[in-house]
Amino acid sequence: MIQAKPYDFMVKYTQQKEWIDGRGNFIAFAFFLGGISGGLYLASSYFESLLGQFVALILSLLMGVSYMIHLSKPLRFWRMFMKPGTSWIARGFIFIMLFIGFTFIQLILSQWASDATTAIMTFTVLAGIFAFAQSIYTGFAVSYVSAIKIWNSAILPILFVVCGITGGLAILLAIMMGGSHAQLVALENVIRVMLIVFAIIVGVYLWNTTYSSITAKDSVSRLIRGSLAPLFWIGVFLFGILIPIAISVSTYFAGEAATGLLITAVASEIIGGLALRFAILKAGVYSPLLPAE
Amino acid sequence: MRWGMAIELKRCVGCCECVLACKAEHFLPPDIFWNRVLIGEKGKYPTVTKLIYTVRCNQCADPACVKVCPTGATQQREDGIVWVDEDKCVGCRYCMVACPYQMRSMYEDGNKEYFPGQGLTEHEKMGRILYPHQLGVVQKCIFCKERIDAGLAQELKPGVDREATPACVINCPTKAIHFGDLDDPYSEINRIIKEKKGHQFHLEYGTDPSMYYID
């Protein structure tokens, strides 16, 4: 066993801190907001909710604010457009800007020029493409980091998108409460399916990661039974999966759900999505610098 | 041309002279280290081995940090040296996260003094004029590129002539650190790496580091 101080990172598995401590918390918020903003826009476009699209725009703007707080030199933010060829952060920044731009135009047209259906459809499709891009790029930005084995997985972008869409659907449910009963039932059905898909992908992701490398296995151990277990089991599993699925199943059999129960499901789903981003970022560990025995 | 280093671990005594030389050369603030010395132990009595590693940016041939940087602040020169243009860095820390060797640091606290409460030393004051470091940007070893450039301009040979060689290399009292051109098959560094079987850390990341260690 190698022992060294004070540079434990060279001989032990060490947690990444840059994207979770201090200002780093805001990148987790930004990833979360980007995911649910994209998911909400796609869901709102499908269910034709103008208010949902507007809230998606607000969430995307909040994502930008969260990004700015994360940066040490926010006044230089314009430089982040410079290298989309290789940097996922640069690509993501462009996706966010285009999404905000197209959504803004689409909302203005929908509100004040509703006759321009072709233009509205065009901008809705364009905004939808970048809503999806905004949602998935956060996963790619994280999974591109080959130094952190738990992140370096092809499943992660899919997980982030599914989590974003599920969160977006949950927010849309809150927005559409009190509206058309048929639409609400249709939305609940979609949420039921997405929740099950989300739970399966979380399971597959963790299972797959355990045998990808020893470092990744260490990360999963931290999540399942280590220091991050409360965050994972309470935040991700209980709030993100168990409570929403329990409510979803109960409403399926009961026929109609109480408003309070639906609000609980929505809040629970949002907490779960946020906890997932934090849990995955916190679980990122580096291999020791020095070779093993 | 690709500059690289080879470190003979059996020669290193852990005096940290390379760390001090680097700090003095670049007027580094208290919390910032462009290179470090790791001292540890391996095994149990009576077969204990002492380990001493001097580490710095690996100046990878295919660096992850350059790829992830969204602004182009982290750049790679034709001679392989990876450096940070402080005027372009936004402080997103993506490069710090992406570096598999954890060799980057963020300069965050400009008020720290080497002798707390006693103000800046003359050396620190001079450093803030001659070699100012911006707050909120990423810091890393640059293989003393300014020494190499100045040396080459005078037709000196980095790794051979002191004036053209990185500060940590020329200040090592045991000559444990070798510097030279990895692309030149006849260079002294390549001979040492070949004869003494130098190895790189974590080849599995595919970054091809320019730092070689000789056990």
Chai-1 contact restraints between the chains, C-beta under 6 A:
chainA,res_idxA,chainB,res_idxB,connection_type,confidence,min_distance_angstrom,max_distance_angstrom,comment,restraint_id
A,I2,B,G40,contact,1.0,0.0,6.0,A-B,restraint_1
A,I2,B,K42,contact,1.0,0.0,6.0,A-B,restraint_2
A,Q3,B,G40,contact,1.0,0.0,6.0,A-B,restraint_3
A,Q3,B,E41,contact,1.0,0.0,6.0,A-B,restraint_4
A,A4,B,L38,contact,1.0,0.0,6.0,A-B,restraint_5
A,A4,B,G40,contact,1.0,0.0,6.0,A-B,restraint_6
A,Y7,B,L38,contact,1.0,0.0,6.0,A-B,restraint_7
A,F9,B,Q102,contact,1.0,0.0,6.0,A-B,restraint_8
A,M10,B,L38,contact,1.0,0.0,6.0,A-B,restraint_9
A,Q16,B,V97,contact,1.0,0.0,6.0,A-B,restraint_10
A,E18,B,R93,contact,1.0,0.0,6.0,A-B,restraint_11
A,E18,B,M96,contact,1.0,0.0,6.0,A-B,restraint_12
A,E18,B,V97,contact,1.0,0.0,6.0,A-B,restraint_13
A,W19,B,V97,contact,1.0,0.0,6.0,A-B,restraint_14
A,L71,B,V90,contact,1.0,0.0,6.0,A-B,restraint_15
A,L71,B,G91,contact,1.0,0.0,6.0,A-B,restraint_16
A,L71,B,C92,contact,1.0,0.0,6.0,A-B,restraint_17
A,S72,B,G91,contact,1.0,0.0,6.0,A-B,restraint_18
A,S72,B,G136,contact,1.0,0.0,6.0,A-B,restraint_19
A,K73,B,V90,contact,1.0,0.0,6.0,A-B,restraint_20
A,K73,B,G91,contact,1.0,0.0,6.0,A-B,restraint_21
A,K73,B,G136,contact,1.0,0.0,6.0,A-B,restraint_22
A,R76,B,V90,contact,1.0,0.0,6.0,A-B,restraint_23
A,R79,B,T71,contact,1.0,0.0,6.0,A-B,restraint_24
A,R79,B,K88,contact,1.0,0.0,6.0,A-B,restraint_25
A,R79,B,V90,contact,1.0,0.0,6.0,A-B,restraint_26
A,M80,B,P70,contact,1.0,0.0,6.0,A-B,restraint_27
A,M80,B,T71,contact,1.0,0.0,6.0,A-B,restraint_28
A,M82,B,T71,contact,1.0,0.0,6.0,A-B,restraint_29
A,M82,B,G72,contact,1.0,0.0,6.0,A-B,restraint_30
A,K83,B,P70,contact,1.0,0.0,6.0,A-B,restraint_31
A,K83,B,G72,contact,1.0,0.0,6.0,A-B,restraint_32
A,T86,B,K67,contact,1.0,0.0,6.0,A-B,restraint_33
A,S87,B,V68,contact,1.0,0.0,6.0,A-B,restraint_34
A,S87,B,P70,contact,1.0,0.0,6.0,A-B,restraint_35
A,I89,B,P70,contact,1.0,0.0,6.0,A-B,restraint_36
A,I89,B,C92,contact,1.0,0.0,6.0,A-B,restraint_37
A,I89,B,Y94,contact,1.0,0.0,6.0,A-B,restraint_38
A,A90,B,P70,contact,1.0,0.0,6.0,A-B,restraint_39
A,V145,B,V97,contact,1.0,0.0,6.0,A-B,restraint_40
A,V145,B,A98,contact,1.0,0.0,6.0,A-B,restraint_41
A,S146,B,Y205,contact,1.0,0.0,6.0,A-B,restraint_42
A,A147,B,A98,contact,1.0,0.0,6.0,A-B,restraint_43
A,A147,B,P100,contact,1.0,0.0,6.0,A-B,restraint_44
A,Y286,B,Q102,contact,1.0,0.0,6.0,A-B,restraint_45
